[in-house]
Amino acid sequence: MIIKKISRKVVLAILALSLILSQVIISVPSYGDGISYTKIAENQRFVLYVSPKYGYIKVFDKLTKTTWFSNPENWRDDPIAAGSMRTQLASQLVIKYAYMESYSTQTANSYAGSAMKKGLKVQRIKNGYIVKYWFKKEGFEIPIAVTLNDDYLNVDILVNQIRETKTEKYRLVSIQLLPFFAAGSTSDKGYIVVPDGCGAVISFNNKKGNEEYTQRIYGPDYAMVREPNVYVTQYARLPVFGIKKNDEGILAIATKGDSKAIVNAYTSGSRNSYNQAYFEFIVREQDSITFREKQWNEETFNVFEDKIPSQDKYSVRYYFLEKGKSDYLAMAEKYREYLIKEKGLKKTKQDKAPVYLELYGAVKKVKYIVGLPRNVTLPLTTFKDAQEIVKNVKKLGINDIVIKFTGWYRNGVYYDMPLSVRPESVLGGKRELDRMLDYFKRNGIRTYLDVDFVTFRKGSLFYPVNVVSTKSMKKTPAKLIRYSPATCYADDDYPVMFAASPVYVSRFVDKFLKANLSYVNSLSVSSLSKMLYSDFGAREINRLKTQEIFKKTLKDLMKKHSNILLTEPNMYLVANSTEIVDVPIQSSKFAIEDYEIPFYQMVLRGYIPYSTPSINDYTADWYWKLKVLETGSYIKFTWTARNEDELKETLCDYLYSSNYKLWLNDLKKVYKEIYPMLNQIKGKKFVSHTLIKNGVVKVEYEGGTQILINYTPIDQNADGILVKARSFKVINKR
């Protein structure tokens, strides 16, 4: 035997190669359809595997003995999927990109565009791995980090490491992340939970395969041109979705990049044989611009953001739920647990069952005086009127009252920027405001004065509209459009409004805090609660940055005003609130949805008190009464005291039936009928929520209070108990 001496350089080279091989998983040729997985990480609950060749993910849950897959195992056998949809079944990413020669969007998927072209590389990291998808044709490299944690799988799109090498021809627009993770087949039973309004359920295999669900988290970007509304929809205020599959389930939470996320969901039947839900993350915003050469000749083009956001990552957590505790209530509880641990959600003291009253102070209107148009301030509820309203409500035996006063400062609602928040003189000025606040304080009435830091109509000498307003992609002030319910197109008769650039919102808040207004104690911030948008002006601000600015401004406000009221808020603000109004009690009722659930309320109940939207907006009183009980909400009215007959052609034309005298009798009846139950369950969480049959619901709260609710026009037998048509029955177990 001849033994050759090995040089020191060779030894070092071997050691270096060994180190590399310990970090990089080499894709080896695979023959046939066999899929080989490599074990990557393990903790007390989970084992994580990856297929080095195809990128498939497999997670084994030791607690439930369940294995979760990123892609259907038998995707090749799908009898429906064809063409690119078939290869999407095997993909962890589906990308949309702009083809710059025609300004159109196209799609590619990671199986056909990366894995099958040897463009996929997997590298180990602590508790997981990073996989880089190289799309050679389009010139994109997209890295994804997958890691195990104690009770969830974390998946990051490493945004700041995305590479684009052909930007003159192709630009990345969006990334669909794990579109088939936990997807249910036609043989599985279960449903998808989507955050539409209060929440909605999409049943597996519901024979609605031609329909789809797609909603942007936190509503539209108001700096963008919106398509004509086909019908009025609710918005998705929670960055979540859930999948219940047989006895198990997952809850997916967009924890970073949530304001750039869209939730998509489909059922089996049209695209493929699977029921799926997933997040799609926007990398570049897309808008349309119409050019008119002549009056009769116009052409519309797509336009895209130039740059990818300077964001480190877009992140999703997939929480795995226990067997038998995987329904939508368990999903809501898991999300609340996340908000408590990660976002600082705390319980608010709830020893009362309040009635919420939103009072509108004043609004601007053009009136003709001596034949000349004048922009006058129209009083709707003076500060004296407000006291009179509360006195009348107290005569009904109602003492737990919360007031939200909108349009109380100079020029009324939706007009000025909040540069000088002085009480409006036509409402009585500061003297009458002080008297009103003193009366409310002596009578235990919580009063939130609303300040709009976002929307406005009129600029000023030092704050002109062109400077202050957020800009569209055309670099012009973005207009806030109201759509006509009759035509679904923009209502040209509606006065033009604007949203302040996020930078100016921050300045307005600083100016407001420095003013140290003694009469503003508890504060309401309606528009800040529910609006989110970009600014495509000279200093571009994307929604991610706006979200951070709005969170910071609210925290700054809360340092001085410990009581904060939010209106239909996006969930990223909720932890910094004392009370919430206008929590949606409906979904949009998209065709793919099977029924709505109080998911939003299940998350909040027992922690923060909340109200319905104003019940003035509902024509059927039986409907909102039943919704109050099903959602565990307190009621809210929007009232005025005068001049509602002059509201036509104003920003408040929707308040035509708002005079409080019209509603006192309704309040008296509903308080007597509903509030005994609301007092019984104040501060209590949901224990269960069950759809017994279509239109018949049973809900149970902590303490044993059960309520059977019948939305149908005929009497129903529920759990052996007769519930009359459009009525309810209360059962106390203890």
Salt bridges, closest charged atoms under 4 A:
ASP33 OD1 - ARG76 NE 3.23
GLU42 OE1 - LYS39 NZ 2.51
GLU42 OE2 - LYS62 NZ 2.82
ASP61 OD2 - ARG45 NH2 2.83
GLU141 OE1 - ARG163 NE 3.22
ASP151 OD2 - LYS334 NZ 3.41
ASP156 OD2 - LYS313 NZ 3.81
GLU164 OE2 - ARG284 NH1 2.79
GLU248 OE2 - LYS323 NZ 3.57
GLU280 OE2 - LYS96 NZ 3.43
GLU285 OE2 - ARG216 NH2 2.56
GLU285 OE2 - LYS260 NZ 3.03
GLU298 OE1 - ARG292 NE 3.06
GLU305 OE1 - LYS260 NZ 3.69
ASP306 OD1 - ARG171 NH1 3.72
ASP312 OD2 - LYS256 NZ 3.48
GLU337 OE2 - LYS334 NZ 3.47
GLU337 OE2 - LYS341 NZ 3.36
GLU342 OE2 - ARG317 NH1 3.33
ASP351 OD2 - LYS349 NZ 3.70
GLU358 OE2 - LYS404 NZ 3.30
GLU358 OE1 - LYS636 NZ 2.78
ASP385 OD2 - ARG642 NE 2.87
ASP416 OD2 - ARG410 NH2 3.38
GLU432 OE2 - ARG435 NH1 2.98
ASP434 OD2 - LYS430 NZ 2.75
ASP438 OD2 - ARG442 NE 2.98
ASP491 OD2 - ARG482 NH2 3.25
GLU540 OE2 - LYS475 NZ 3.36
GLU548 OE2 - LYS551 NZ 3.62
ASP556 OD2 - LYS552 NZ 2.90
ASP556 OD1 - LYS559 NZ 3.75
GLU568 OE2 - ARG237 NH2 3.24
GLU579 OE2 - ARG446 NE 2.86
ASP582 OD1 - LYS636 NZ 3.01
ASP594 OD1 - LYS208 NZ 3.28
GLU596 OE1 - LYS589 NZ 3.15
GLU596 OE2 - LYS627 NZ 2.75
ASP621 OD2 - LYS625 NZ 3.95
GLU630 OE1 - LYS627 NZ 3.54
GLU630 OE2 - HIS689 NE2 2.78
GLU646 OE1 - LYS367 NZ 2.85
ASP653 OD2 - ARG482 NH2 2.95
GLU673 OE1 - LYS625 NZ 3.14
GLU700 OE2 - LYS733 NZ 3.36
ASP719 OD2 - LYS698 NZ 2.78
